[in-house]
Amino acid sequence: MTDTDNQAASSPSGDPYLLTPGPLTTSLTVKQAMLHDYGSRDATFIDLNARMLERLVAIVHGEGSYISVPLQGSGTFVVEAMIGNFVPVDGKLLILINGAYGQRIAKICDYYRRDYLIQESPEDVPVDVQQLDAALDADADISHVVVVHCETTSGILNPIKEVSEIVARHQRSLLIDSMSAFGALPVDAREIQFDAVVASSNKCLEGAPGMGFCVARESAIEKTQGNSPSLVLDLYEQWRGMQKTRQWRFTPPTHVLLAFDQALTEYEVEGGVEGRGGRYRANCDLLVSGMREMGFKTLLPDELQAPIIVTFHMPLNPEFDFNAFYDGLKDQGYVIYPGKLTVADSFRMGCIGRLDQQHMQDALDAVKNMLNHFGIDKIL
């Protein structure tokens, strides 16, 4: 931007605010936690690992019947590990798809040569629980079902409780990719029957990227020995190894874990799922109402919108230039995300990470500045 004198916003570390699905803006204290070097066999670090695993189980209220297993890498690493470990060679997976991340699970099955079926819904429609019920009734060979909790392709929230009830009634196993929702939206083991749920350190728990984790029913993971087609993604061996030695099998991302320990402390202070999810919901409501006031249209109706990331239709105004819009927002200190839809031309704005309503209002002001820059009074 050249015709505004607005000073760019920045986080306490001097970086732009990330209105993205992850990596996210983290607190200064989470960043500072990484300013230490720990050996992987250091007693303090080993205690941190044990504390982390207990905290992750507590988030799903799974004490006594669930365990957690950490894994190096991005979220997709642990999604792949979940599929490779929990779906045996003679199993059959039903994949509920309404976006790119469900499609990615199908690609994982292709690599691992796991038998699977697809039940696909449009990107702006939740997965169909009636169709799921019929599919399980019709095919006794289906052993597992996998669903994406919040599909960040669109920002849609899928009905995992209803899915779990149907899967349980048919006595099949449920796997959940809760990458973009875990910690902000409930996955309560007392209400939702699942064998495994996976997420990562850098989403709603507001840590640094570099680690995924699986929270699994202990009786289910005990049956996965020998299933994994990968050495490094073997969750069973990682779990058993940490049970015996309290250590990672391979070099752990020590700095990421130090940040995550601090992030979990801040998460608990905020009030867990209710506190974190409540802040994100307030952010989302303000973002959606403010963008609509300027004429932007959301892809999803409010009742389907998860408070994680919001998809907006690309304006049809000929004066609107998305690349200039993106660059202009970044110049003002806000990074957004391109769209990933096949059903509509779009862009996305996240409302998670270390952001509050003032940040969202400031981001809306930055959007207004860009519309003024384009000479647009209101998006039509």
N, C-alpha and C positions, 0 to 999 in steps of 0.2 A: 504494500500500500504506500502511496506517495502523497495522497491528498488528505491524510488525517494526521493529527499530532498526538494520537492516543499512545500512551506508553505501554509497552508490552507487559502483560502479566507474567509472573513466573512463580514457581513453587519456592519454598525456603532454600532449596539447593540451587536455585537459579535456572531450573529447567522449565520448559513449557508444561502446562497441565495436560494430561493425557485423557481425552474423552474417547477412549478406545476400549475394546474387550480384553485387553491385556497384551503385553505388560501394562501396568497401571502406575499412576502417581502413588508413591509410597511416602510415608511420614519420614521426617528427618531422622527420627530416632531409629527407625528400621534401617535406614541407610547407614547410620553411624554404627549400628551393631556389627556391620561387616568389617569394621576397621581393626580386626584382630585376626591373628593366625593361630589356628589350633591344629594339633596333630590328630589324626583319625583315631588314635588309641589313647588320647588324653582322657583322663577320668572325668574331667568337667564336660568334655564333649560327649562322652558316652552317656553321662547322666542327662544331658540335653536331649539326646536321641530318645531315651526312655520316656522322658517327660513329654516330648512331642507326640509319641505314639499313643500315649494315654489320652492326651488332649484331643486328638483326632477322633478317637472312639467316643469320647464324651460328647462331641458335637452331634453325633447321631443317636445319643442315649443308648449306646450298644454295650455298655459295661457288662461283662460276664459272658457274653455270647459272641462278640465281635472282636476282631483284632485289626491292626493297621500295619501296612507294609509300605515303606518309602522306596522310591526309585529315582535314579538320576535321569535328567532329561526333561523335555517339554511335556505338556499334557498328552500329546499324541503317543509318546512313549508308553505311558501307563495305560492308555486306552488299548493300545496294541497288546500290552502285557496281559490285560484283563481278558481279552478275547482269546489269546493263545493259551492261557492257563486254565480258564474256567470252561471253555468249550473243548471237549476232548475230540480226538480224531474221529470217533464214531458218533459225535454229537451233531445236532442240526440247529442252527441259530435263525431265529426270526428277527429281522432288523426293522424297527419302526423308523421310517425316514420322513422327515419334512425339512430337509436342508442339507448343506454341504457336509456337516459332521457325521450325519447318518450315512451319507454316501462314502465317507472315508472309512467307516467301519466295514462296509462291503468290500472296499479295496483291500483292507487288511485280511479279510477272509479269503480273497483271491490269492494273496501272497502265501497265506498259510494253508491253502487248500482245505479250508473248512466248509462243510456243506451249509448253505444258508438260503433263506427266502427273504424277499423284500416286500414289505407293506408300505407303500409310498403315498403320502398326502401332499397337497400343494404347500409351498413354503409359508403361506399365510394362513394355514389351517392346522389345528392341533392334530396329533395322531388319532386315528379313529379306533376307539375302544370297542365298538361293536364289531368292527371288522376283525380286530384282534381276537375277540371271543370266538368268532366264527372260524378263523384260521386255526386256532388251537383245537377247536372241536373237530375240524376236518382232517388234521394231520397229527397223528399220535407220535410221529418221529421227531417233531420239534421238541428239543430238550431245553433250550434256552431262548429267552427273549431279551433284546437290548433296546433301550430307549435313551434318547438325549433329553436331559431334564429341561434345560433352556437352550434352544437352538439359536446360536448367535448369528446365523445367516440372516435371520429376520428379527430376532429378539423375542420369539414366541415362547410361551411357557407351556410345556406339555403336561398332561394330567397323570403324573407318575403314581399317585395314590390309586386312582381308578385302574391304571395299568397293572399295578401290583396285586390288586384284589382279583382281577381276572386271571393273571398268571398263577397266583396261589391256588385259586379254585380249580385250575386245571393241573395242579401239582407239577408245574414246570419251574425253572430257575430264572430269576430276573437279575439282569445286569444293568447298571445305570451309569451313564456318562453325565456326571453333574459338574463338569469342568467349570462352567460359567455361572453356576448357581450355588455351589457348596459353601455353606457358611452364611449366606444371605437369605436363602430360601430353605425351608425345613426338609430334611431327609431323616425322618424320625423312625428308628428301627422298631419302636414300640407300636407304630401305626402302619409302616410300610414294610412288607416282607421282601427282602432282597438278599442275594448271595454276595454281591459286590457292588460298590460304588467307587468311582475314581474321580479325582480332581487334581489340582496343582497348586503350588505355593503362591503363584503370582496373580490369582484372580481375586475372589471376594475375601480371601483371608489377608490380602494386601501385603504379601511378602515379595521377595525378588524371584524372578524366573530361574528355573534350573532343577526343580524337583517336582515329581508327581507322587501321588500316594493312592493306595487302594485300602478302603475299609471293607473288610470281608467277614462274613459269618465264619466262625472258626471251623465248624463242622463241614462247611463247603470247601474251604481252602485245603483242608486235610485230604480231600479227595482229588486234588489237582496234581499230586506228585507224578512227575514224568510226562505231563501234558505239554509243557512249554517247548516250542520248536526253537527257542532261543536261549543261549546261555545267560546273557546279561539281563534279559527280560523275564527270567524265571522267578515269579513272585513266591512260589512255594519255597524254593531254596533260599531266597532272600529272607523270608519269614523265619525259616528254621535256623538259618545262620545267626540272625539277630537274637533269636531265643537262646541260643547256646552261648554266644560271645558278646551280645549287646553291640556288635559292630557290623558295619556294612561289609558285604563281600568284596566290593571293589571301591576304589577311592571315592569317598563321599564329597559332595559339594559343600565343604565346611562353611564357607562364607554365606552361602545361601541359607544354610541351616541356622546359622547365628541370627540372620535377619528374620527367619521364619519364627524362631523362638520368641523374638521381640514382638513380631507381628501377632502371634497368638496371645501374648500377654495383653496387647492393646485391644485385640478382639474381645477378650474376656472382660476387660474393663468397660468396653462399650456396651456390653450386655448380650454378647453372643448373637445368635440368629435374629432375635427380636430387635436388638439395638442396631446391628449392622444392616439388617434388611429394612428396618424402619428408616434409617438415614438414606439408603438407596431409593426407597420408595418416594420419599419427600423430594429427592433430587430429580427422579424421573417425572413426577407430577409437575414440578416447576418447569422442567425442560419441555415437556410436551405442551403444556398450556402456553408457554412463552413462544414456542415455535409456531403453534397454531395461530396465535394472535398476529403473527407476521405473515400468515397465509400458507405456511408449509403444511403438508398433509402427511400424516403418519400412515405407514403400511397397515398397521394392526389397530383394531378397536381396543379400547382401554381394558376390556375384560380378558384379552389374550396377551396383553403386554407385560412381560416380565420386567422388573425394575433393574435391568442390567444394561441393555443397550437398545436404542430406539432407531428404527429404520424410517427414513423420510423419503417420500417420492422426490425424484429430481424435478425441480421447477421447469416448466415449459417456457418461461419468459426467455426470449432470445437474448436479453441483456445479461442473463445469469450464466456465468462461466465457472464450472465446478473447480477446475484447476486453479483459477485465480481466487476463488472462494476458499479453497483449502489453504493455499499459500498465505492469503490475507489473514485467516484465522490463526495460522501458525505464527505469523509476524506479530500478532497480538497476544500470543502466548497460549494458544489452544490447538491441540492436535486432534483431528477427527479421523474417521475411517471411511474409505470408499465402500460402496455397496457390494454385495456378493450374491444378489438375487438373480434368478433366471426369469422371474415373473414380471419384474419391473426395473427400470433404471432408478437407482437410489443411492443414498449415502447414509452413514450411520453415525450416531453420537452416543457415547457411553455415559453412564451416570454412576459408575462404581470407582473404586480406588479412594484415596485420601482426598475426597472432594465433599463439600457441603453445599447448602443452598446458596450461599454467597458466591461460591465459585460458579455455580450454574447460572446465577443471574448475570455475573460478569461475562460468562460465555455467551449468553443471550445478547448482551450489549455488544459484544464483538460481532455477532451475526448481524445485528442491526447496522453496525458500522459498515459491514460489507455490502449490505443492500443499498445503503446510502451511496457507497462508492460506485455501485453499478447504476445508480439512478433509479432504483426500484423502490417505490413507496410501499408496496405490498405484493407478495407473491400471488399470482393469479392462478 
